[in-house]
Amino acid sequence: MTPAPDTGPDASEAWDDLLRAEFARAAHDVTPGPAPVAAVVRAGRARRRRRTVALSVLAVLGVSAAVAAGATLAGDPHPAAGLAAPPAVSPATGALVPTAAPSAPRTPRASATDPRIPTPVRTVAVGERVTAAPGWTVWLTREGKHWRGGEDDTEQFRSVADGNIDLRQPGVSHQSEGAFHSGLYYGTEDAGRVDLVDAKGRIVAAALLELADRPGWGVWYAVTAERGASLSVRLYDRADRLLSDLPAF
């Protein structure tokens, strides 16, 4: 190796120049190997595939978020019902694969053209007490309808066996006590609903009770917002056919 230059004011700078020259000569004697082109290409393709899959996943997440946001704005209690499923990601190519859309469930709506939803009929045992409203209790026996409540809190009874009701023909009765309304429906084993209708056409759907052996009659009850309102009572079957209409009183 070439000896270091003498010390002096410019000794440090001269020594740096000498080292650079020696390193240059050493580098000149080195023969570089071939560039790893194949390895670089493979690495680039792998990175591109990973990037494609990542972008596809982000796209799926974006579609899912948009579906959820749209369902929330629409106020649907089942946001995913009837909407197309987001596309899946192919593990081989990273491309989006469409999936089949589920069938949309049909929900009945109450309107002038669509049948109203029938009211579920609750089956009760003989003498089983049902809390119909705060302060009001209703129960059924083989003889008819029993109820208790109101200011007097006295037990009352409406018979189905005293001959005043023709169980062969569809009909309804109505007992009104303030905002609490109740009655019998009879003459059918296919009761769908009982509606209370006021003078403005507003409807209150009643709850229905029957004994387990379906004797062809049952009890309805409802609570209205107004006390002593004038209401007509309408009985429908499960096919939404009007069976009986008791005028308001």
C-alpha positions in Angstrom: 0.0 0.0 0.0 1.2 3.5 -0.8 2.7 5.1 2.4 0.7 8.0 4.0 1.8 11.5 3.0 3.8 13.5 5.4 2.0 15.4 8.1 1.4 19.1 7.5 -1.4 21.6 7.1 -2.9 19.7 4.1 -2.1 16.2 5.4 -5.7 15.2 6.2 -7.0 16.3 2.7 -4.2 14.5 0.9 -4.8 11.3 2.9 -8.5 11.4 1.8 -7.5 11.8 -1.8 -5.2 8.9 -1.6 -7.8 6.6 -0.1 -10.3 7.5 -2.8 -7.8 6.6 -5.5 -7.0 3.3 -3.9 -10.7 2.4 -3.6 -11.3 3.3 -7.3 -8.5 1.0 -8.4 -9.9 -1.8 -6.3 -13.3 -1.4 -7.7 -12.0 -1.3 -11.3 -10.6 -4.8 -10.8 -14.0 -6.3 -9.7 -16.1 -7.9 -12.5 -19.8 -7.5 -11.7 -22.1 -10.6 -12.0 -25.2 -10.7 -14.1 -28.3 -8.8 -12.8 -31.0 -11.0 -11.2 -33.6 -10.1 -13.7 -35.8 -13.2 -13.2 -36.0 -12.7 -9.4 -36.8 -9.0 -9.8 -39.7 -9.9 -12.3 -41.1 -12.5 -9.9 -41.0 -10.1 -7.0 -42.7 -7.4 -9.0 -45.5 -9.8 -10.1 -46.0 -10.9 -6.5 -46.3 -7.3 -5.3 -48.8 -6.5 -8.1 -51.0 -9.5 -7.1 -51.0 -8.4 -3.5 -51.9 -4.9 -4.5 -54.8 -6.2 -6.7 -56.2 -8.3 -3.9 -56.0 -5.4 -1.5 -57.8 -3.1 -3.9 -60.5 -5.7 -4.4 -61.0 -6.1 -0.7 -61.3 -2.4 -0.3 -63.9 -2.3 -3.1 -65.9 -5.1 -1.4 -65.8 -3.2 1.9 -66.9 0.0 0.1 -69.9 -1.8 -1.5 -70.9 -3.3 1.9 -70.6 0.1 3.6 -72.8 1.7 0.9 -75.4 -1.1 1.2 -75.5 -0.6 5.0 -75.8 3.1 4.7 -78.6 2.9 2.2 -80.5 0.4 4.4 -80.1 2.7 7.4 -81.4 5.7 5.5 -84.3 3.7 4.3 -85.2 2.7 7.8 -85.5 -1.0 6.9 -85.6 -3.2 10.0 -83.7 -5.9 8.0 -81.2 -3.8 6.0 -79.8 -6.8 4.1 -83.1 -8.2 2.9 -83.6 -8.2 -0.8 -80.3 -6.5 -1.6 -77.6 -8.0 -3.9 -74.7 -9.6 -2.0 -71.3 -7.8 -2.4 -69.0 -9.5 -4.9 -66.5 -12.0 -3.6 -62.7 -12.0 -4.3 -61.2 -14.8 -6.3 -58.1 -16.1 -4.5 -56.5 -17.2 -7.7 -56.7 -13.9 -9.7 -57.8 -11.3 -7.2 -60.7 -10.3 -9.4 -64.2 -9.6 -8.2 -66.7 -12.5 -8.6 -70.5 -11.5 -8.6 -72.8 -13.5 -6.3 -76.4 -14.3 -6.7 -78.8 -11.8 -5.0 -81.2 -13.3 -2.4 -84.9 -13.2 -2.9 -86.6 -10.2 -1.3 -89.2 -11.1 1.3 -92.6 -9.6 0.7 -94.1 -7.8 3.7 -97.9 -7.2 3.7 -98.9 -3.6 4.0 -102.2 -2.0 5.1 -103.6 0.1 2.3 -106.7 0.5 0.2 -105.6 -2.3 -2.2 -103.4 -4.6 -0.1 -105.1 -6.9 2.5 -104.4 -6.0 6.1 -102.3 -8.3 8.2 -104.5 -10.7 10.2 -104.3 -10.4 13.9 -102.9 -13.4 15.7 -105.5 -15.1 17.8 -104.3 -15.9 21.3 -105.4 -19.3 22.7 -106.2 -19.3 26.4 -107.4 -21.9 28.9 -110.8 -21.8 30.5 -110.6 -19.2 33.3 -107.2 -18.0 32.4 -106.8 -14.3 33.4 -105.5 -11.9 30.7 -104.4 -8.4 31.5 -106.1 -6.5 28.7 -105.0 -3.0 29.9 -103.9 -1.3 33.1 -106.6 -2.1 35.6 -108.5 -4.4 33.3 -108.7 -8.2 33.2 -110.5 -10.5 30.8 -111.1 -14.2 30.8 -113.2 -16.8 29.0 -115.3 -19.7 30.3 -117.6 -22.1 28.4 -120.5 -19.8 29.1 -119.0 -16.6 27.7 -116.9 -13.5 28.3 -115.9 -12.3 31.8 -114.1 -9.0 32.5 -113.3 -6.8 35.5 -111.9 -3.3 35.9 -112.8 0.4 35.8 -113.7 2.7 38.6 -116.0 0.2 40.2 -113.7 -2.8 39.6 -116.7 -5.1 39.5 -116.8 -8.4 37.6 -119.1 -8.4 34.5 -120.3 -11.2 32.2 -121.6 -11.5 28.7 -123.1 -14.9 27.9 -122.9 -16.9 24.6 -125.4 -19.5 25.8 -128.4 -17.4 26.9 -130.0 -17.4 23.4 -129.3 -13.7 22.7 -126.5 -14.5 20.3 -126.9 -16.6 17.2 -123.6 -18.5 16.9 -124.6 -19.7 13.4 -124.2 -16.2 11.9 -121.0 -14.0 12.0 -121.4 -11.1 14.4 -119.8 -8.9 17.0 -120.9 -7.2 20.3 -119.4 -4.1 21.9 -119.1 -3.0 25.5 -117.5 0.4 26.0 -116.2 1.7 29.3 -114.2 4.9 28.9 -111.2 4.2 26.7 -111.5 0.4 27.2 -113.5 -1.5 24.7 -114.3 -5.2 24.5 -116.8 -7.6 23.1 -117.6 -11.0 21.5 -117.0 -12.1 18.0 -118.8 -15.3 16.8 -120.2 -17.3 14.0 -116.8 -18.2 12.5 -113.8 -20.3 13.2 -111.7 -18.3 10.7 -111.5 -14.9 12.5 -108.8 -12.7 11.0 -109.2 -9.4 12.9 -111.6 -7.0 14.6 -111.2 -3.3 13.8 -112.6 -0.3 15.7 -113.3 2.6 13.3 -114.0 6.1 14.4 -116.0 8.8 12.6 -112.8 10.0 10.8 -112.0 6.5 9.5 -109.1 5.9 11.9 -108.7 2.3 12.8 -107.6 0.6 16.1 -106.9 -3.1 15.8 -108.3 -5.2 18.7 -106.6 -8.2 20.4 -108.3 -11.6 20.0 -108.8 -14.4 22.5 -110.2 -17.9 21.9 -110.5 -21.2 23.8 -108.3 -24.0 22.7 -111.1 -26.1 21.2 -112.2 -23.2 18.9 -115.9 -23.1 19.9 -116.8 -20.7 17.1 -116.6 -17.6 19.2 -114.0 -15.5 21.0 -113.4 -12.2 22.8 -111.8 -9.0 21.5 -110.5 -6.0 23.4 -108.8 -2.7 22.6 -107.8 0.6 24.2 -108.4 3.9 22.4 -106.8 7.3 22.8 -110.2 9.0 23.5 -112.7 8.1 26.1 -116.2 7.5 25.0 -115.4 7.7 21.3 -118.1 6.7 18.9 -116.8 3.6 17.2 -118.1 1.0 14.7 -116.8 -2.6 15.1 -115.9 -4.7 12.0 -115.1 -8.4 11.9 -113.0 -9.8 9.1 -111.9 -13.4 8.3 -108.3 -14.3 7.5 -108.8 -13.7 3.8 -109.8 -10.1 4.6 -113.5 -10.5 3.9 -115.8 -8.4 6.0 -118.1 -10.8 8.0 -119.9 -8.3 10.2 -120.2 -4.6 10.7 -121.6 -3.2 14.0 -122.5 0.5 13.6 -121.2 3.1 16.0 -123.3 4.0 19.1 
